[in-house]
Amino acid sequence: MMRTNFVPVVRHVIGWRGLQHVPGQEESWTAKIRGRDGVYGVAFAGADLVHGWIQGRFSLYYFPHPYEELVERCSLRAAVVTQEEGYMSRVREFTSWPEAAGLFRIADLTVSLDARKQGVGLGVEGSSVLRCISGPGVVARRDGHEVTLIEPGGVDSDFPAFETALEFFNVLASSITFNLVQCPVFLDERQSAGQETFADAFGLTTRPVEDIHERALTLGYGQGDFIDLLGPLEGSGNVHAWWSGNPIPEVWRQCPWWSTDRLRAPSPVDRKTLGLDGRPPLIILTGFLGSGKTSFLRHFIEYQTQRSRFVAVVQNEIGSVGLDGKLLDYAVTEIDEGCVCCSLAGSLKRAVHGILADFDPDCIIVETTGLANPMNLLDEMEELEDLVRHDCTLTVVDAVNAEATLAEHHLATEQIRAADIVMLNKQDLVDQERLDAVVRLVRERNPHAPVFTTTNGELHPALVLDAETHPTASSCELGRGLQHVSHIHEGLWSKSVRLHRPLQRETFLEMVNLLPASVFRAKGVIEFEGSPQALLFQYVGGRYEISLFPSPSDSDRFLTLIGKGGDPHAASEAILNICGYAS
């Protein structure tokens, strides 16, 4: 799914209209497809070994748009949920909302891999209609009067489950055909008698009905004993059984997964012929430690996802353990050997080459470490001109700590001077007088770049992507051929430690409050005794925040301190003490 969605033309032809990873314990995704206003949810449900096949099981959900006609065919409880405030936002994290999400489960998916890696199977199974009859009916009071919502013995839900699931299955199967560059060689369709649910005061019972069927469809790619994938469907009969070399059943002949193996993304030559610039825009995202770069990046990616645009991120971290890549939903190429300004020579070009070899992103963002000088990237931008189009350099400034940071670290001034756009973040934490003073400080250092004030990194991407920037000192001779100040020149240090056991909360927080002034940034993923869940720890300039870590299945626990001056040995002692570890 992800690979297909990174090829803009192909994803639109196949039918994808958006895709997002859902943070949580299970591997889950939400997706939008052509022709449906609602959102599909896919959640991993387990894996089995089936007759020499490794088979993954997934639950498929469909969350209709509040104004979609399908809402009328949902159960009354589900229809009420669709009208609640924030419903569509909550859908994006449906696995953390199990009671309500269960109302929208429509089918099961299976993805199977032959143990010899010679075959792939894809299956969907579900009821043709999810129907529930309300024995006593449903009555509500409105304006002091009783109103009948469902007559006794009336239909509560009558949802076309398999048909809705099949629309998603078609797009998914088309993606597999495209990526394998081959169409299915096997198809099996079966059905059996179905049931409806009857609800009364005693609970739920099921009863057979003639107009509902349990349906199952399986496709096979490559070579394998695909018959072994056909699970039990009680009382089932084959509707269609097909192997390559035989006429395709008429009812399935027009399905898109027979032809998407012939799809190709437009080549650079095709785009050039059409007068289009085939290079994706590249944004350099920079800013001092703790300014809010990752917050901006998360908002930016969400905005692009909603518009079926996809972002590739090249990210580097100072410190032996990378954190920011763990906070993002998308695959990140992390460059861990030092920081961008010191040891990136050639690495950025390799990373961009790798991204463009596998994907076709709409935009690439290079997020530098907070201790990097973006001036040192200008020469590399020239080397990348045939691959990408340098759109702008965005510098994020922390309004709370800007004055102290600029006074202490010349590097922060260099980051502002390099900017085409400055985002002055955390405006909600300072008063207007102080905000105006920080704006003046920024403009003294860079009078050309527009300054936008924000909260929580929420800057509209339209102000950044394809921004109308003009050649200024930040983007031409200012950085050409010069070696600019970096964190080594400023005497900055970074120390990291992996945590092998949970921390004692009170002791940890006491040590945080005793951190010396030389430590101006700390971050990591921690866990407290008696509360086995991953927590995100962020510390900037004396202020700290602890929140739930969005990827609880990640087992890494670590802490990184970043500071200036002092004894490296003392820094090691500080980080060991804050973790409660003996030196």
N, C-alpha and C positions, 0 to 999 in steps of 0.2 A: 504493500500500500504506500509506504513512504517513498520507495524508489520511483514508483509511477507518478506520484504527486510532485516529484522534483523535475518532471519534464512538462513544462507548461502546456504546449499544444496537445501532447498526448493525453494528459490528464483530463483536459476539457472534452476531447473526442470520446474518451472512454466513459466519462460521466462524473468524475470526481468534482466536487464543489467546495471542499474543505476537509481538513483532517487535523486532529489534535490528540496528543497523548494525554491520558488522564492520570494525574499523580495518585499514588495509593499502593496498597499491598499487591493487588493483582495487576497483571499486564492488561491494560484496557485502553480503548480509543473511542473517540466520538468522530463521526464523519457525516458530511452532507453530500448528496448526490443530485444529479440533474433530475428535475421533474418532481422532487419532493421538497416541501417547505420545512419539514421537520428534521430532526437529527437522529441518526442511528447510533447506537452504542454497542460496542463489542467488548466482551470481558472474558478473559481466560478462565476456564473452569476446571482444567486438569489435563493430564496426559496418560495414555495407556499404551501398552504393547499389544497389538492385535495381529496375530498370525504373521509375524515378521514385518509389521508396519508400526512405526511410531506415530501415534495419532493424538493430536491436540484437540481438545473440546472447548468450544466457545459459546457463550450465551449471546444471543442477538436481541437487541431492544430497538423499539422505535418510539421516539418522543415527538408526537405531532406538534406542529406550530399551534399556538392558542386559537388562531382563526382558521385552521385547516378543517376541511369538511370531515376528515377522519375522526376528529374529536367527538363528533356525534355518535360514532360507532364504538367508542371506548366505553368502559364501565363508568357509571356515575361517579365513583370515587376518583377514577383517573381523570375524567373530564374536569372535576373540581380542581384537581392538582394543576392542570394545564392553565387554569385561570388565576392561580396564585401569583402574587408579585415575586419577581425574581426567578420564576420557573425555568426560563431558558438558560439563565446563568447557572442555576443549580444542575441542569442537565449536563453541563460541561464537566462536572465532577460526580457523575451519577453513582459511582461505586461507593461513595461516602453517604449515600442516601438510599440504602437498600430497601426499606419498607415501601417507599413511594416508587422507586425504580422498578420493583417487582411487578407493578401494575402494568408496565409497558413491555414486558418480555414477550417476544413473539415467536422465536424459533431457536434451534440449535445449529451451530456450524461445526464442521470437522475439517481439519487440515492434516493430511497424512503424508508421511515420508517413508518410502520403502527403505528398510534397513541397509540395503545395498546401494542406496542413493541413485536408483535408476528410475524411480517413479514417484509421482506426486498425485495425491487424491484430494478432492475438494467436495464436501457434501453439505446439504442443507436439509433439515427435517423439521416438520411442524404441522400444526392443524390448519386445514384450509380456512376455517373460521373459528375464532375464539368467541363462543356464545355462552352467555349466562342468563338464565331465566330467574326472575325474582318471584318466588311463590306468593309472599304477602304483599308485594308491591312496595313502593316507597312514597311516603307522605312527608311533606315539610310544612312548617308554619311560615306564612309571609303576611306581614301587616295584620297579625292577629287572626288570620284565616288559614285553614288547612288547604294545602295545594297538593294535588296528586302528581308526582313526578314520574312514577312508573305504576301502571295499573297492576293489580294482582295477576300473577301469571304472565306479566309482560316481559319484554326483552330488556335486560340491563346492558349487555354488551353484545356486539355482533361484528367483531373486528376481523377484516380479511387478512389474517396473519401470514399465511404462506405466500400470497400474492405480494404483500409488502416486503417480506423477507427475500423473495425471488428478485426483486428490483435491486437490492443490495448485492445479492449473490451474483447477478449478471455483471455488475461493475467489478466485483472482486475477481471473478473468473476471467474477465477480460484483461485485468491487470496481470494475472498469472500467465495468460497466453502471450501478452506483450513481453514480459520479462524472460520467459522460457524460449521465446521465438518459436513456439510450436503450438498447434491447437490440440484439443483433447483427442484421445484415441479410444476413449471408452465413455459410455453414458448409460446410466441405469436410472429409470424412474419407476417407483412403486407407490402404491397407495392401499390403504385398508379402511375399514369402516371407522368413522369417527364418533365422537360423543359431545354432548353439551353438558354444561354444569347447571344444576338446579339448587337454588339457595332458599332455605326457609329457616324457621326458628331453631331447627335442630342442627343446622350446619349446611355443609355442601355435599351433594351427591352428584354422581354422573349417570347419564343414561344414553344409550345409543340412538342416533338419528340418521336418517338416510341421506340428508343433504350436506353432511359434514364428513370429510375424509382426513385421515392422517396421511401426509404426503412426504416422500423422500426423493431427493435427486442427488446423484453422485456423478462426478466427472473424474476421469483419469488421464494423466499426462505421462508420456514416456513409456517405460516398460515395467510391468509388475502384475501380480495376481490381484487385480482390482476386485474380483468377486469377494475376496476375503474382507473387503472394506464394508460390505453390505451388512449392517447390523440388523438385529431382530426388529421387525415391524409386525406385530402380532396380526395374523390373519391377512397378511399382505399378498398382493398379486402383482406381477410385473405388468406395467403399462407399456414401457419401452425398454428394450435391452439392445444396445448398439455397440459394435466394434468398428474400428477403422477399416475402410475398404467396402463397407456396406452403405446403402443410401441412408442419409441422416433423416430421422423421423421428422415429418412435416411440421409438427407443432414446435420443434426446437430449431428448425432450419434457419430462421432469421435472427437467432441470438447473436449478440456481438462477439462472443468469445470464440467464434469460428474464424474471425478475420483479423483480430488485433495483433497477431504475430507479424503482420505486414506493415504495421504503423512504424514510422520513424520520426524523430524530432527534426525540425528544420535545421539544416547545416548552416554554418556561418556564411557559406557561399549563397545559399538561398536567401538569407536575410539581407545580405549585401545587395543582391539583385533587386530585392524589393525596396531598397533604400533605407533599410532598418539597421541600427547599430546592434549587432548581436551580442555585444559584451554586457554582462550584468554590471550594475552599479556597485561600487565598493565604498563603504563608509568606514572611516576610522573613528572609533569611539574611545575617547580618552578622558582622563580626569583623575584627580588625586584620590588616594585611598578613602573609601567610605562615602564618596560623593553621591552615589546612586546610579552607577552605570548599569548594574545588573537589573535594577528596577525598571529603568528606561527600556532595556533590551527585552524584558518580558512583555511590557506593554506593546512594544514595537512588533514583536513576533505575533502576539495575539491579534493585533490589528491586521497584519498581513494575512494571517490564517483565515480570518473572517472574509477576506476578499480573494481567497484561493491563490494567494501569492505565498511563496516559500523562501525562507531565509536560511542561508548557510552561515555559520558562525565560526570564525577562527579566533581562538581565545587563548591567552597565556596567563599564567599565574606566577607570582613570586612566592617562593616557599616550596617545600618538597611535596606538599599535598595540595591538589587543586580543589577549590570549593565551588567557584562560580559556575563551572561546567555542570555541577551536580544540581544547580538551582534552575536549570533550563530544561524545557521539554524536548528540545531537539538535539540531534547528534552534534557534538562539538568536536572540532579538531583542536586538541589542546597541545600547546607547545610548552613543554615543561622545563626544558633545560635553561634555567635562568629566566631572564625577562626579555621582552621584545627589543629593547634598545641595546642590549649587551651581546646577545648570542643568536639573534634572529637571522643573521646573514645567510640568505638562501632558503631558510626555513619557510618564510612566508610564501615565497614563490612555489615551493614544493607543496605546501598546504593548499594553495589555490589551484595548482595543477591537479592535485588529487581530487578536490571537490568537483572541478569541471570535468574530470574524466568519468566520474560516476554519476553526477547529477547535473541538472540544468537549473540552478536556483535563479529566482527573480532578483535577488539581492545578496551580497556578501557583506558581513560586518566583521571587521577586525577589532576586537575589544582588547586594548592594551592593558597591562597591569597598571595599577595606580601609581607605580614608581617608574613608569616608562616616559621617555621624552619622544613625543610623536614626530618631532623634527627629524629624528634619525630614520624615519620611514620614507621620507620624500624621495631619496634616490631609488629605493626599491619600487616605489610607485611608477617610476619611469620604466623599469624593467618589466612591469606588469601591464603596460599600456596595450599590448596586443591581446591580453586576456580579459581585462576588466576596465571599467571606466571609473576613475576616482571621483566619486560624487561630492563628498565633503568630509571635513574633519569636524566632529562634534565633541566639544569639551564640556564635561559636567562639573559644576562647581558646587560645593557644599556651602550654602548660605550661613549655616550656623558657625562653621569653623574657618570660613574663608580668610578672615583677617589674620588669624593666628597662623594658618597654613602658609599664606603668602609671605608673612614676615619671617617664618622659619625656613621655608623651602623654596629656593629659587626655581626648582623643578616645576612647582605649581604655576609660576609665572610663565615658564616656557610652554606649558600645556595650554594656557590661555592664549599666548601669542600665536600658537600653531592653529588656532581654531578658525573655521569658517563660520561656525555657529556656536554660541555659548548657551548652555542650559543651566540656569541658576536654580538649583534644587533646594528643597526643604524650606520654601518661603513661608510655610505655615508655622515654622518654629522661631521666627524672628519678627520683630515689629517693623512697621513701615519705614521708620527712620533708619534703622540698621540695614534694612534691605536696600534702601536708596544708597547708603554708604558703600555697600558691597558692590552694587552696580557701578558706582563711580570708580572703585578700585579695578574692576574688570575692564572698564572702558579706557582707563589710563594705560592699561597694558595692551589692549587691542581695540582701537577705535573703529575698526572696520566691521567686525563681526556683530550681527544682531544678537541681542541678549533676551532670552525668554525665561521668565520665572515660572517654576513648577512646584508641585507637591507630589511626593512619591514617584518621581520620574515620569509623570504623565505629560509628555509633550506630543502633540499631534504629529504623526509620522509625515504628513504632507509638508510640514515645515522643514523636514530634514531630507527626505528622499526626493531627488531631482530638484533640490533647492537652487534658486537662481543665485549662484555665487560668482563673484568677480575675482580675477587674479589680485591677490593682496600679498603683503609681506609674509603671510602665513603659508601661502601655497606656491611661492616661486623662489626667488633668489635667497630668501631668508634662511632656508635650510640646506641649500644646495652645496654638497661637497664639504660640509662642516661636521665636526664631531661635537655634539652638544652635550651639555651637562646631563649626567644620569644619576641614579641612586647611589652608585659606588662613590662618585665624586662628593656626594653629600654626606657620606658616612652613615648611610641607612643600613639596617640589618633586618634579617628575617629568621625566625626560629620556629620549627614545627615539631610536634610530637604526636605520635599515634596513641590513642587511648585504648587500653586493653581491658578496662573494667569501668563500670559506672562511677560517676562522681557523687560525692556527698554534697547535696545542694547548698546547705548553709555555709559549709567550709569554702566551697567554690566561690560563692558570691562575696564572702568576706575577702578572699584573696583578690577578686576582681576590683573591689573598692580600694585595695591597697596597691594597685599597679602604679608604678612610678610614672611621672610625667613624660619620661623618655619613650614610653610605649603609647603610641597614638592610634594604633589599629590592632584589633584582634578579631579573629573569626574562626569558625569551625563547626563541626557537627558533634554534639555531645549527648550524653545519656545520664540521667540521675538515678541513684539507688531507689528502688521501690516504684519506679515508673519507667518500665522498659519501652520507651519510644524515643525515636530520633528527634533531637531538638537542634534548631539552627541558632547559633550564638554569634552576635554581631556587636562589636565594641568600637566606638569612634570618639576620640577626644573626651573621655570621661563618662560618656553615655553608653549604656548597653541595652540590648533587646534580645529576648529569648522567645522563639516562636516554633511551631511545629515544622519539622523538616518535610518538604513536599515529596520526598522519595524515601518512605520509611523502609523499603526493602533493601536499600543500600546499607551494607554492614559497616562501612568505614566510619570510625570515630576518631577525630583528631582536633587539634587546636593549633593555630598559627598566630604568633605575636610579631608585629612589625613596629620598629622604633628607630630612634636616631641617637647616636652617641652611646656612651657607657661601655662596659666590658662585655665582650661576647660570652665569656664564661658566666657572668652575672645574668645575662639574658637567658642562658640555658637554665640557670637555677630558677629564674623567675617563672619560666613556663612549666618546669617540673613542680614547683611549689603550687602554682595555680591549679594544677591537675591533682595535687595531693600525692605526688609520687616522690619517694625519697631519692635524693641525688646519689 
